[in-house]
Amino acid sequence: MTLPSGFQLPVFLHEQMRRDIAFFHPRSIDPAGGFFHYFNDDGSIYDASSRHLVNSARMVFCYALAFRLDGKEEYRDAARHGLRFLEEKHKQPEYGGYAWVLENGTPIDRTQHCYGLAFVLLAHAHALKIGIAEAATGLRTTFALMERVFWSEADGLYADEATPDGVVSPYRGQNANMHSCEALIAAFEATGDKVYLHRAELLANNITNRQAALCDGWIWEHYDADWRVDWEYNRHDSSNMFRPWGYQPGHMTEWSKLLLLLDRHSAQLQHDSDWLVVRAQALFDVTMPLAWDAQHGGLVYGLAPDGTACDDDKYFWVQAESLATAALLAQRTGNPEYWDWYNKLWQYSADHLIDQQRGGWYRILHRDNQRYGPEKPPHGKTDFYHPMGAYLESLYAVDCALA
């Protein structure tokens, strides 16, 4: 097979990965523990004291992928360094959970978030994949914590938020379940234990089929304690970092990606898996025409229930997740139209979001592709989890296509 663009060449994807790694390494490593999170576009640190659980865990993932790319022991050491910080600083022995935010190593927000635990699980799974044996214990205990605090057998989904002593809030969200699904797939791949895979399959089915059926096939973000759609939650906050109002095009395509990852393991799933690829296509196909900005390019951040943009900013992660999904769909279905979307998203990202001189991706742009400054916190470059994951899955797709 002859691939139609340079964006689909493994050498291009490897080069992009290395450029992103070079921006963050070694400046992201705090010798006192963990990683610095908040960088200006030029790589200077603007907040050296704050640590967020999500970023702390994501950086372990990034360094694990860096090690898989080049096999440099310094990358595996960095992943181990990050795991140690999660277990020694974020983890709170008195209740077994992980502090959401630290300031100078001291917890200032100890709220338990399933979303955060999903990334802790993901970090341990990818660390285990690269031979960090001690990650096996953290993987098991994190899953057990998610089960104990957040799992509902009746709903077949995880709750979202709890106090340190385990009192669960009535809010329910799809986002925590989406990233739990991702982490559970990684946990299965790291351990071979089908418990993780079967739980991931259940989450995927319940969100992308059962819950989506409440919204004409689209995936809404917010629900009440009985998993009924909450159309008003954060009604006036469409740019909220973790719980934005509106349909999220990036989450629609991200779920499409996860369905395709499950499809790879279809022989070991509990149920008929034919629906996985069909549903993955449906989610992607309905999202892209509505979310694509025909005037300025790129995918908008949020769509209102009537299909209009409720937040027309351009976020780096939305483009990265969507291009990876397009590649996987192209490889799995053989439909060249998905390669067209892949190339279109790459061209937009290369023109506007990727820092071609210094490496890394700009986090957010105005609709007309002008960059935000410090008025849109956290500004600058905070981590490279989404691009690294996109490179990994794009490489899988192009390698299969070239085989």
Number of C-alpha atoms within 10 A of each C-alpha: 6 7 13 12 11 11 20 23 16 18 12 13 20 15 12 19 23 17 18 22 20 14 20 24 15 13 14 21 17 15 9 9 16 28 27 25 25 24 21 17 20 14 17 13 18 13 13 14 14 17 25 19 22 19 22 25 28 22 28 31 27 27 29 28 26 23 20 16 14 11 13 11 11 14 23 22 15 25 29 22 19 26 28 17 18 24 15 15 20 26 19 16 11 8 10 13 24 26 24 20 19 18 13 10 17 14 20 13 14 19 19 24 25 26 24 26 25 24 26 29 27 27 32 32 29 26 29 23 20 18 13 18 13 14 21 18 11 20 24 14 13 21 19 13 15 22 15 11 22 22 17 12 9 7 13 14 24 23 27 25 23 19 14 19 14 15 12 18 14 14 17 24 26 26 21 23 23 23 23 30 27 25 27 27 25 24 29 19 18 19 14 12 11 17 11 20 26 20 20 28 23 16 23 24 18 17 22 24 16 13 21 16 13 13 12 8 16 22 25 25 23 23 19 15 16 11 17 12 19 18 15 11 17 15 11 12 14 20 17 10 9 11 16 20 26 30 23 25 28 25 25 25 28 26 27 29 28 21 27 22 19 23 20 12 14 17 11 13 18 13 12 9 17 10 14 23 20 14 19 23 22 16 23 24 16 15 22 19 11 16 22 18 17 10 8 12 19 29 27 25 29 25 21 14 15 8 13 13 19 21 20 22 22 28 21 24 22 24 27 25 28 27 30 28 31 28 27 27 25 21 21 16 12 12 11 16 12 22 23 17 18 26 20 16 25 22 15 17 20 14 12 21 24 19 18 13 8 14 20 28 27 23 23 25 19 14 20 15 17 13 18 16 14 9 7 12 12 17 19 26 22 22 25 25 19 19 24 24 18 23 23 18 20 27 22 16 22 20 14 12 18 13 6
